[in-house]
Amino acid sequence: MHPDPTPLLAGTLDLLILKTLSVGPMHGYGIAQHIHRLSREALRVEEGSLYPALQRMQVKGWVGSETKRTPTGRRARYYRLTALGRRQLASEASAFQRSVAATTRVLRGAES
């Protein structure tokens, strides 16, 4: 377990949520756990950030939701990626890759 979680880079929360939902519909806790698990416990998405982001993405039409029963019988809101959300994911992933490449060039001191 990571002793000190890595803070999320500004602007990456939407990207991480959209990518997670590209796997399939999930409830909020499942989204947070998926990100935490795939980051090898380095990233932790708090409820205070996750649910406002999901609400914002729902308003933008990137995700849809419905209330269903979990495997344990509890009612939960399940979120799913929409077609517009898939396009947004592609756009954000591309922008993120360009940003990481540019930042890496600066850190390495490369001119080309």
C-alpha positions, 0 to 999 in steps of 0.5 A: 500500500502506498503510504502517501497517495499521489495527488491527481494532476489538475484536469485528469479526474474527468479523464480517469473517470471516462476511461474507467467507464469505458470498461463498463457501467459502474457505481461511484464506489466502483469507479473510485476503487477501479482507479485506486486499484489500477494505479497500484493504490497511488491515486485515491479519488475522494467522494467530494471530488468524484460525485460533483465530477460525475454530476458535471459530466452527466450535465454535459452528456458524457455519462448517463446513469440509472439506479440499480441493485448491486450484487449485494442487493443495495440500490446504487446509481450506476454510471455509463459512458455515452457516445459523446463521452467516448468522443470526449475520452478520445479528445482528453486522452490525446490532449493528456498524451501531448501534455505529458510528452511536452512536460517530459521534453522540458524535464529532460532538457531536450530541444527537439 
